[in-house]
């Protein structure tokens, strides 16, 4: 789709390239609050969060971005800009509602798997993930969903071999062993009580013949 200038004139690809080359490396002075307010008022109702895009607009954006590769420098800039940024509970709720019921295609799953293969998280990242998950409790409904999703699922021989190879030579620390031992004690204590109750209820009843 050709770019339409403010006057309605279409700029050619050569003109666009010239403008891009002329603006590269150029430092722009910060915008005043009045200028920001004008830009905000001009963009209201256009493509920004809270204003849904039409199917045609989405298709055009998708076609324009296909095959586009983001450079390492741009990725670094995006990562630096997002560092320390926290989403509000309202924003999290909106993202959650938007993603509900969304299914990822087999092709997308394959791409994600290929991108994550061989990726090793740093010790700092592992520590952050561990701290974020500490004290987090999974609800009974979530447990039931996970259980239903995993029922009947069989792990292939290749996957078993990979898991076995990855765990070989791995030593658990004394702290981790103590945690596992404590959690197993709680598990067996709870389940043993349930079994005792169920068995004691059935003892006093006469057997049916």
Buried (B, 14 or more C-beta within 10 A) or exposed (E): EEEEEEEEEEBEEEEEEEEEEEEEEEEEEEEEEEEEEEEEEEEEEEEEEEEEEEEEEEEEEEEEEEEEEEEEEEEEEEEEEEEEEEEEEEEEEBEEEEEEEEEEEEEEEEEEEEEEEEEEEEEEEEEEEEEEEEEEEEEEEEEEEEEEEEEEEEEEEEEEEEEEEEEEEEEEEEEEEEEEEEEEEEEEEEEEEEEEEEEEEEEEEEEEE
